Amino acid sequence: MSSSLVRRIVPIVLLCSLLAIADGCMTTAQHAQQLSSTQDRKTTVGLVQKEIRKGMSQADVAAVLGSPNIVSTDKDGIEAWSYDKIATEVSYSKNRAGVAGGCLLIGLSGGLLGGASASQASGASSQTQRTLTIIIKFKHGVVHNFTYHGSSF
């Protein structure tokens, strides 16, 4: 085999090896850090604490929290909006990388060089459940008072 052919093939073999190995170098902890589900807007205790205020109109509350699950009115004309939110979030991340003799060289005697294989796998999963109950009471169309309770497990 000519030295010019070797000089052209060796960088290709090195590049193939580096690309295959680099993709599989994430640890389980790194996968765990990347786990999350995305939603346009999550209804959270923080959102209620930040956005809901006494004196807000029903339209403003609906803009922040959306439509309630239950609407009721008591004998004094106080309207109550109830929000019950339950969320289950399951995330999974997996990585598998391998190098399997995809880059071969023809040796001086005509035999094959290379062909070694190696593989690595890592991953992580997470499951979380959250509940949030919000009750907002309106008097004359504005927030009179509100309560909330959230849990996560």
Secondary structure, DSSP 8 states (H G I E B T S, - for coil): --HHHHHHHHHHHHHHHHHHHHTT---HHHHHHH-----S----HHHHHHH--TT-BHHHHHHHH-S-SEEEE-TTS-EEEEEEEEEEEEEEEEEEEEEES-SEEE-TTS-EEE--EEEEEEEEEEEEEEEEEEEEEEETTEEEEEEEEEEE-
